[in-house]
Structure formats: C-alpha cells, structure tokens
Amino acid sequence: MVEALRGVGSLLGPLLGGFLYDTGGFALPFQVAGGTAALIGVGGFALLPRSSAGEAPGRSASIARLLRIPAVFAGSAGMVSVAMIAISFLDPTLQPHLAQPPYRLQPTSVGALFTLSMVGYILASLASGPLARRVGDVKQLCAGVWCLALAYLLLGPSPLLPALRPSFPLAATAM
C-alpha cells in the first residue's frame, strides 16, 4: 500500500509540474512543491504522535536484522538501485527527446506521459504481492525485467525494431 501511495505521488508530480511550468514558468513548480512540503512538515509535527527517546524500535529491528544478512542486503540494494535508476534516468532525458520532432510535445504533455508511467507503477505495486505468491518471486522478477526491457525498446523506438516509427501512441504504450 505504501508503494502504491508513493506511486500516486509520483503520478501526480510530473503532470502537475508540467501544468505549473506552462502556467507560471520555471519557478512556479518549485515554489508550489516547497510550500506544500513546508505545510506537510508543520502538519505532521502538529498531528502525529510523538515517541519517547527510550521507546523500543519495534518492527524496524527485525528489518535491520534481516538486512544484516549479506545476500539479503545485496539483493535488496541491487534491486532498489536498478529499479530507481530505470525509472529516474528518464526524468532528465525523455523530455528533451519528446520536445524534438516528430513529437514536439509541450511540458504538460510530457508530464502526462510520465503520469502513464506511474499508473503502471501503482498497478504493478498493488499486483506484485499476490502475483509473487502465485507464480513465485523469481518468475515475477524475470517477467518484470523483460517488461522493462520491452518498454525501453519501444520508447526509442530501438533500431532493432525497424518497422516501428516514433509516435506519441508508441511512446505512451512504452510508458
């Protein structure tokens, strides 16, 4: 559920950011994000319960113990790193690509494409637990990596797929 909510935030960010950029220029998305973060910080401080300094860490202790196992730590760190790199490297590279011909997309349209990416992330995060229990972790992981590879082949589109021509529908499908 936490990952799905993270995905919702990531879903709305590019679309809202593109809209704010179109509306008020470069500074407005940063001003709105900073103001919102400040309000959430004040609200969290005022509304969330406080824990005492000597309070037991509870569930985090078992996670910390689990992460001390080298294979678990390496696997977790590797998977999270690869996933975040695969998602975040699109941020600085995809917008200039989509602003050029044949796309010529405006920032709001680029934000909409990033929104499609986050819709996929949200749906995948909600389905991943039940799917892993049904088909197994390794099969799910391999299928996810293959889907990611296919998406990147379509996004370009890759010269390995000469029949495909760059188009907005193809980019939207890949996202």
C-alpha positions in Angstrom: 0.0 0.0 0.0 2.9 2.4 0.8 4.4 1.8 -2.6 1.0 2.4 -4.3 0.7 5.7 -2.4 4.3 6.6 -3.4 3.2 5.9 -7.0 0.2 8.1 -6.7 2.5 11.0 -5.6 4.9 10.2 -8.5 1.9 10.0 -10.8 0.6 13.4 -10.0 4.0 15.2 -9.8 5.0 15.3 -13.5 1.5 16.2 -14.6 1.1 18.9 -12.1 4.7 20.1 -12.6 4.2 20.4 -16.3 1.0 22.3 -15.8 2.6 24.7 -13.3 5.5 25.2 -15.6 3.2 26.0 -18.5 1.2 28.3 -16.3 3.8 30.2 -14.3 7.2 29.4 -15.7 10.3 27.6 -14.3 10.0 28.8 -10.7 6.3 28.0 -10.0 6.6 24.2 -9.7 9.4 24.6 -7.2 7.5 27.2 -5.2 4.4 25.1 -5.0 6.5 21.9 -4.1 8.4 23.8 -1.4 5.3 25.4 0.0 3.4 22.1 0.1 6.4 20.3 1.8 6.5 23.1 4.4 2.8 22.7 5.1 3.0 18.9 5.4 6.0 19.3 7.7 4.1 21.6 10.0 1.0 19.5 9.9 3.0 16.3 10.6 4.7 17.9 13.6 1.4 19.1 14.9 -0.7 16.0 14.3 1.5 12.9 14.5 2.0 11.2 17.9 5.4 11.6 19.5 7.5 8.7 20.6 9.8 8.8 23.7 13.5 8.5 23.3 13.7 5.2 25.1 10.9 3.5 23.1 11.7 0.2 21.5 12.2 0.3 17.8 9.6 -2.5 17.2 9.3 -3.8 13.7 12.3 -1.9 12.3 14.6 -4.1 14.5 13.5 -7.2 12.5 14.1 -5.4 9.2 17.5 -4.3 10.4 18.4 -7.8 11.4 17.2 -9.1 8.1 19.3 -6.6 6.2 22.5 -7.7 8.1 22.4 -10.9 6.0 24.8 -10.1 3.1 22.7 -11.8 0.4 19.5 -10.1 1.5 21.2 -6.7 1.7 23.0 -7.1 -1.7 19.9 -8.3 -3.4 17.7 -5.6 -1.9 20.2 -2.8 -2.6 20.7 -4.0 -6.1 17.1 -4.3 -7.0 16.1 -1.0 -5.5 19.0 0.7 -7.2 18.3 -0.8 -10.6 14.6 0.0 -10.3 15.1 3.6 -9.3 17.8 4.1 -12.0 15.5 2.7 -14.6 12.7 5.0 -13.5 14.6 8.1 -12.7 17.0 8.3 -15.7 14.0 9.1 -17.8 13.4 12.4 -15.9 16.3 14.4 -17.5 16.5 12.5 -20.8 13.0 11.8 -22.0 11.7 15.4 -22.0 14.3 16.7 -24.5 13.7 13.7 -26.6 9.9 14.3 -26.7 10.3 18.0 -27.3 12.0 17.3 -30.7 10.4 16.2 -33.9 8.4 14.1 -34.6 6.8 14.5 -31.1 7.2 18.3 -30.3 5.4 17.8 -27.0 4.7 20.6 -24.5 5.7 20.2 -20.8 2.1 19.3 -19.8 2.0 16.5 -22.5 5.4 15.2 -21.3 4.0 15.2 -17.7 1.0 13.2 -19.0 3.4 10.6 -20.4 5.2 10.4 -17.0 1.8 10.0 -15.4 1.2 6.9 -17.5 4.5 5.5 -16.2 3.3 6.0 -12.6 -0.1 4.4 -13.4 1.8 1.3 -14.4 4.0 1.6 -11.2 0.9 1.8 -9.0 -0.9 -1.1 -10.6 2.3 -3.2 -10.5 2.9 -2.4 -6.9 -0.6 -3.5 -6.0 -0.4 -6.7 -8.0 3.1 -7.7 -7.1 2.4 -9.3 -3.7 -0.4 -11.6 -4.9 1.4 -12.3 -8.2 4.6 -13.3 -6.4 2.6 -15.7 -4.2 1.0 -17.2 -7.2 4.0 -17.6 -9.7 6.9 -17.2 -7.4 9.4 -14.3 -6.7 11.9 -15.3 -9.3 9.4 -15.7 -12.2 7.8 -12.4 -11.2 11.2 -10.6 -11.1 12.2 -12.0 -14.5 8.9 -11.0 -16.1 9.3 -7.5 -14.7 12.8 -7.1 -16.1 11.6 -8.4 -19.5 8.7 -5.9 -19.5 11.1 -3.1 -18.6 13.4 -4.1 -21.4 10.5 -4.2 -23.9 9.3 -0.8 -22.8 12.7 0.7 -23.4 12.9 -0.9 -26.8 9.6 0.6 -27.7 10.2 4.1 -26.2 13.0 5.0 -28.6 12.0 3.1 -30.7 15.0 0.9 -30.9 16.8 0.5 -34.3 16.4 -3.3 -33.5 12.7 -2.7 -34.4 13.0 -1.0 -37.8 9.2 -1.4 -38.5 8.4 0.9 -35.7 8.4 4.7 -36.2 8.5 7.2 -33.4 5.0 8.3 -32.5 3.1 9.6 -29.5 0.9 6.4 -29.2 4.1 4.2 -29.2 5.7 6.4 -26.5 2.5 6.3 -24.4 2.4 2.5 -24.8 6.0 2.2 -23.7 5.5 4.4 -20.7 
